[in-house]
Amino acid sequence: MYSNIKNKVIEIYEKKGSYLVEAAIILPIFILGLIAIISVIPAISKAERVVYQACDEMRLECIKSVYINNPIALPSRIMLRCPESDKAIKNFFAYSTIYRSNSAHMDEMINLKWHTNIIQPTLSGIFDNISLNGEMIGRSFVGYERSQDPTDRSTFEENLESKPVYIFPNEGSKYHGSNCRVLNSAAKVNILTPSFKKKHKPCKLCKAKHISLSEYVYTFNNGDVRYHSTSCNLVKKRYISIDISIAKKRGYEPCKICGGHN
């Protein structure tokens, strides 16, 4: 009986010993894995920040490209924005190889490629310097319907009518020609560029001098050289350019003054 008890005690101690050995092996690995996860989470967060900002700038460029063709605007904005948003984002470089051209059987495509390093001290020391490459592609919001189907005769003849007209998106139901006097008292949207700033002066009422480059500003056709912000009290009526076929599909009718002709 004594022998049996002794054997059981020895067996219990052997099991405890094996558990301690397993714990001694697994626990450091678990701790190292936990440290690695804690270290990589900030890097993933910063990578997501870069992607979010790239998406935001791409969306903005797809809108702006309708009014102005500037292939370097998108890379320039993102190269300024990302490093300023986080000091850990270093050596950020971006460029575009496609700008409002055909790609993958689609037209009006815009792409953005970037490379950066996320440099920050971590607990593990493994993720102190991460290299991040990214690529994004978008489509310019040109405002007309596009299809890859072959154009038949009726569609082709309909497209012959294609021409720009002007509408007031917030009010009115008419489309106008570029020489219509109705447009003279209304504000036209523009993109603020260095060359535009040389020819115009900022409105003092709305403090337009604080508007950043590549942002929207408004001007008038009455000879006034000032440009205004969206919130300016002088900018009440705004018009945009749109294709005549789209204007008709949206229910707009020709202006009774100019007949909708340029």
Secondary structure, DSSP 8 states (H G I E B T S, - for coil): -HHHHHHHHHHHHHHHHHHHHHHHHHHHHHHHHHHHHHHHHHHHHHHHHHHHHHHHHHHHHHHHTTT---TTHHHHHHHHHHHHH-TTEEEEEEE-S-EEEEETTEEEEEEEEEEEEEE---SSSSSSEEEEEEEEEEE---SS----S---HHHHHHHTT--EEEE-TTS-SEEB-TT-GGGGGSEEEEE--HHHHHH-EE-TTTTGGG--TTSEEEEESSS--EEB-TT-TT---EEEEEEHHHHHHTT-EE-TTTTT--
